[in-house]
Amino acid sequence: MQDPGVPISVVRLAQAGDRTAFRTVVEAWSGAVFGLTYRFCFDRTEAEDLSQEIFLRLYNKLALFDPTQPFAPWMYRLAANVCLNWKKRRNLKPASLDRMGPDDEGYDVADPRDPAAEAQRQDEAREALQRAMSGLPDEARAAIALRYERGMDVAEVAKAMEVPVGTVKTWLFRARERLRAMLAPEWEVER
């Protein structure tokens, strides 16, 4: 997935107080920011609130951006920091896979030619992934969202999160292993 293409000249105008330029930046980044916030909290209303908070923070902090540097890593760092701070303020506990009910323990094998059954399987898989992602540490969840949802390479994720590349690699490896362990029992289908 590509980063929103906002010319640095527009960012500079926004830094200088041009409201139209700032609106252009917000419009260009709204989808990417919402996607990141949604992957962080899995709640549309919370994601919308977080997105607004990110753009408010952008408005207040844009003067700190160095226009000689790429904008995307700076913007992702700002967004990730807002998400992590939100999580700390709310002191939310991740959803536990232990609280899954008996109906959530597996999937029925359905006719693969049935579009409704396939859509249901995809919805169930998406929900299982969201439950598993919510059980990851905040930093790992943010790294996963930046790496796989936004398509950033590991070095870009490290820059956006202000940590060493090795730390990001460790977070991603451990998160993938944990997701694999949590999801394998749910996705096993007897053949």
C-alpha positions as CSV (number, residue, x, y, z in Angstrom):
1,M,0.0,0.0,0.0
2,Q,1.4,3.4,-1.0
3,D,1.8,6.4,1.3
4,P,-0.5,9.3,0.5
5,G,1.4,11.5,-2.0
6,V,1.5,15.0,-0.5
7,P,4.1,17.2,-2.1
8,I,6.5,18.7,0.4
9,S,5.6,22.2,-1.0
10,V,2.0,21.6,0.3
11,V,3.4,20.5,3.7
12,R,5.5,23.7,3.8
13,L,2.5,25.8,3.0
14,A,0.5,24.1,5.8
15,Q,3.4,24.8,8.2
16,A,3.2,28.5,7.2
17,G,-0.5,28.5,8.3
18,D,-2.2,28.0,4.9
19,R,-5.5,26.3,5.9
20,T,-6.2,25.0,2.4
21,A,-2.8,23.3,2.3
22,F,-3.5,21.8,5.7
23,R,-6.9,20.6,4.5
24,T,-5.1,19.0,1.5
25,V,-2.7,17.1,3.9
26,V,-5.6,15.9,6.1
27,E,-7.6,14.7,3.1
28,A,-4.6,12.9,1.6
29,W,-3.8,11.2,4.9
30,S,-7.3,10.5,6.2
31,G,-7.5,7.0,4.8
32,A,-4.1,6.0,6.0
33,V,-4.6,7.4,9.4
34,F,-8.0,5.8,9.8
35,G,-6.6,2.5,8.7
36,L,-3.8,2.6,11.2
37,T,-6.1,3.7,14.1
38,Y,-8.7,1.0,13.2
39,R,-6.0,-1.7,13.2
40,F,-5.0,-0.5,16.6
41,C,-8.4,-0.5,18.4
42,F,-10.7,-2.4,16.0
43,D,-13.6,-0.1,16.8
44,R,-14.8,2.3,14.1
45,T,-16.0,5.0,16.6
46,E,-12.7,4.9,18.6
47,A,-10.7,4.9,15.3
48,E,-12.6,8.0,14.1
49,D,-11.9,9.8,17.4
50,L,-8.2,8.7,17.3
51,S,-8.0,10.0,13.7
52,Q,-9.3,13.4,14.8
53,E,-6.9,13.5,17.7
54,I,-4.0,12.7,15.3
55,F,-5.0,15.5,13.0
56,L,-5.4,17.9,15.9
57,R,-1.9,16.9,17.1
58,L,-0.6,17.4,13.5
59,Y,-2.1,20.9,13.5
60,N,-0.3,21.7,16.7
61,K,3.0,20.0,15.9
62,L,3.4,20.6,12.2
63,A,5.8,23.4,12.9
64,L,8.2,20.8,14.4
65,F,8.4,18.9,11.1
66,D,11.8,19.3,9.3
67,P,10.8,19.7,5.6
68,T,14.2,18.4,4.5
69,Q,13.2,15.0,5.8
70,P,10.5,12.7,4.3
71,F,7.0,13.5,5.7
72,A,5.5,9.9,5.8
73,P,7.7,8.5,8.5
74,W,7.2,11.6,10.6
75,M,3.4,11.4,10.1
76,Y,3.3,7.7,11.0
77,R,5.4,8.3,14.1
78,L,3.0,11.0,15.2
79,A,0.0,8.8,14.5
80,A,1.6,5.8,16.3
81,N,2.4,7.9,19.3
82,V,-1.1,9.2,19.6
83,C,-2.4,5.6,19.4
84,L,0.0,4.4,22.1
85,N,-0.8,7.3,24.3
86,W,-4.5,6.7,23.9
87,K,-4.0,3.1,25.0
88,K,-2.1,4.2,28.1
89,R,-4.7,6.8,29.0
90,R,-7.6,4.3,28.6
91,N,-5.7,1.5,30.3
92,L,-7.5,-0.9,28.1
93,K,-6.9,-4.6,28.5
94,P,-6.7,-6.6,25.3
95,A,-9.5,-9.0,24.4
96,S,-8.7,-12.4,25.6
97,L,-9.0,-15.5,23.5
98,D,-9.9,-17.3,26.7
99,R,-13.2,-15.5,26.8
100,M,-14.3,-17.0,23.4
101,G,-17.6,-18.8,23.6
102,P,-18.3,-22.3,22.4
103,D,-19.6,-21.0,19.1
104,D,-16.2,-19.4,18.4
105,E,-14.1,-22.5,18.7
106,G,-14.1,-23.5,15.0
107,Y,-15.5,-23.1,11.6
108,D,-18.1,-25.3,9.9
109,V,-16.9,-26.8,6.7
110,A,-19.3,-25.4,4.0
111,D,-19.6,-25.8,0.3
112,P,-16.8,-23.7,-1.2
113,R,-19.1,-22.8,-4.1
114,D,-21.6,-21.1,-1.7
115,P,-20.8,-17.3,-1.8
116,A,-22.7,-16.7,1.5
117,A,-20.8,-19.4,3.3
118,E,-17.5,-18.1,1.9
119,A,-18.4,-14.6,3.0
120,Q,-19.2,-15.9,6.5
121,R,-15.9,-17.8,6.7
122,Q,-14.0,-14.6,5.7
123,D,-15.9,-12.6,8.3
124,E,-15.1,-15.2,10.9
125,A,-11.4,-15.2,9.9
126,R,-11.3,-11.4,10.0
127,E,-12.8,-11.4,13.5
128,A,-10.5,-14.1,14.7
129,L,-7.5,-12.1,13.5
130,Q,-8.8,-9.0,15.2
131,R,-9.2,-10.9,18.5
132,A,-5.7,-12.3,18.2
133,M,-4.2,-8.9,17.2
134,S,-5.9,-7.3,20.2
135,G,-3.9,-9.7,22.4
136,L,-0.5,-8.4,21.1
137,P,1.6,-5.8,22.9
138,D,0.8,-2.3,21.8
139,E,4.2,-1.7,20.1
140,A,4.0,-5.0,18.2
141,R,0.4,-4.2,17.0
142,A,1.6,-0.8,15.8
143,A,4.6,-2.3,14.1
144,I,2.4,-4.9,12.4
145,A,-0.1,-2.3,11.2
146,L,2.7,-0.1,9.8
147,R,4.5,-3.0,8.1
148,Y,1.6,-5.1,6.7
149,E,-1.3,-2.6,6.5
150,R,0.7,0.4,5.3
151,G,3.4,-1.6,3.4
152,M,6.3,0.1,5.1
153,D,9.7,-1.7,5.1
154,V,11.3,-2.6,8.4
155,A,13.6,0.4,8.3
156,E,10.7,2.8,7.8
157,V,8.8,1.2,10.6
158,A,11.8,1.6,12.9
159,K,12.2,5.3,11.9
160,A,8.4,5.9,12.4
161,M,8.5,4.3,15.8
162,E,11.8,5.8,16.8
163,V,13.4,2.4,17.7
164,P,16.3,0.4,16.2
165,V,15.6,-1.9,13.2
166,G,16.5,-4.9,15.3
167,T,13.8,-4.1,17.8
168,V,11.2,-3.9,15.0
169,K,12.4,-7.2,13.6
170,T,12.0,-8.8,17.0
171,W,8.5,-7.3,17.6
172,L,7.4,-8.5,14.1
173,F,8.9,-12.0,14.6
174,R,7.4,-12.5,18.0
175,A,4.0,-11.1,16.9
176,R,3.9,-13.4,13.9
177,E,4.7,-16.4,16.1
178,R,2.1,-15.4,18.7
179,L,-0.5,-14.9,16.0
180,R,0.3,-18.2,14.4
181,A,0.0,-20.0,17.8
182,M,-3.3,-18.3,18.6
183,L,-4.9,-18.7,15.2
184,A,-3.7,-22.2,14.3
185,P,-6.3,-24.0,16.4
186,E,-9.1,-21.9,15.1
187,W,-8.1,-22.3,11.4
188,E,-7.4,-26.0,11.4
189,V,-10.0,-27.8,9.3
190,E,-10.1,-31.6,9.1
191,R,-9.9,-32.9,5.6
